[in-house]
């Protein structure tokens, strides 16, 4: 078994054997979940199409999964599927530009296309503002790290201004805050996965 499969099985064992559940949340995943509607709005406006958040888990004899976003009347007659990746900051967003599609994202896209019958898929990296409460939490963390006397210390206020600037992006043109990697259905790859 791969390392990731072993890690997963150990997590399942701890949950069922000892009743202990691992918290796999982080500020990065929290932001991604919270800003997904903002990312959907961003790509909808850029493409001038109405993309819909999918909540339906799909399953066939070989695969199961929940595609993020689709264009079409329903998920089962979608004309396009999109996997949203909301970046933490400008650096993590830019790190994807020029890169090829991650093998796992490619496989996931093929599975989702098999589940829906759709033949067009993309992974869209989006750079949208961080929610206010996460920014405030980061400011508190910064205050403790800087060991300032008060929250009115000039050096702390300057650091907060920089932090807020680094976590909000509406001053950047929308077309520069999305990077999309598109690919089509690969039936040969899907059949190999089924085997």
Buried (B, 14 or more C-beta within 10 A) or exposed (E): EEEEEEEEEEBEEEEEEEEEEEEEEEEBEBBBEBBBEBBBBBBBEBBEEEBBEBEEEBEEEEBEBEBBBBBBEEBEEBEBBBBBBBBBBBEBBEEBEEEEBEEEBBBBBBBBBBBBEBBBBBBBBBBBBBBEEBBEBBBEEBBEEEEBEEEEBEEBEEBBEEBBEBBBBEEEEBEEBBBEBEBEBBEEBBEEBEE
